[in-house]
Amino acid sequence: MEFTKWDARFMEMAGVIATWSSCFNENRQVGAIIVKNKRIITTGYNGAPAGIKSCKEKGECMRRKMGIASGTRHELCYAIHAEQNAIIQAARLGIAIDGATLYCTHQPCAICAKIIVNAGISRVVYGEGYPDEFAMQIFNEANTRVEKYEP
């Protein structure tokens, strides 16, 4: 797979967006960008919903405190995933993202995969792997292109 300089730029930007994360667990800071026609449409990072204190503000990770394993029980977390936040922003702004590319620092989970597919995003480029084979199955069945970014 050969990536373009545009892919490199957007992946770099996703990394910058990830630093805005309000996730208490620093190795779980995730950033996402939705791009259409080489234009950034929206961005998202993982963090608590508007008006709710983040784990950073609370000084602890609820998941860590409860001993919840990574990749499980997604509903038991204050944070909204970066991919979800980017899609939500597009919806709030009334911007169509059908046919867009989503660049993300991490491979989307199965929940995000379902949302990405229904949002009409046609390509996902991600940096770090995530052990969610079901997400990949969803993307494959929906004919959504998924590419691990390897510069």
C-alpha positions, 0 to 999 in steps of 0.5 A: 500500500502506497500512501500519499503526502496528503495521507501523511499530513492528515495522519500527522494532524490526527496525532496533534488532535489526539493530544487534546484528549481528556482521557486520563490514560495517556497511552489511550489518547486518540485523534480523528479527522474526517477529510473530503476532497483534501479538506478537513471537514471535522476533527474529534478526540476522545473525551467526556461529553460537553458539560461533564467532567473528564477523568483528567478533571476528576483525577482518576480513570473510572475504568482503571478503578473498576478493573475493566480490561481494555477493549471491553465494556465501552459503555463504562467510560465517560469518554466518547471515542474520537471517531464518534466525536468527529462524526457527531460534529459533522452532524451538528454542523449539517455537513455530509460526510458520505464518501469521506476518509476518516484518519485516526491514530488508532484502529476503530473499535466495533462500535465505531466501525458500525457508526463509520459505516452508517455515516457513509465514510468510505475509507479509514486510515489508522495508525496503531492497531487495536485487537478488534477483529469484529470491527474489521469484519464489519468494515469488510462486509460493508466494503469500507476500505481500511488501511493501516498507515505505514509511512 
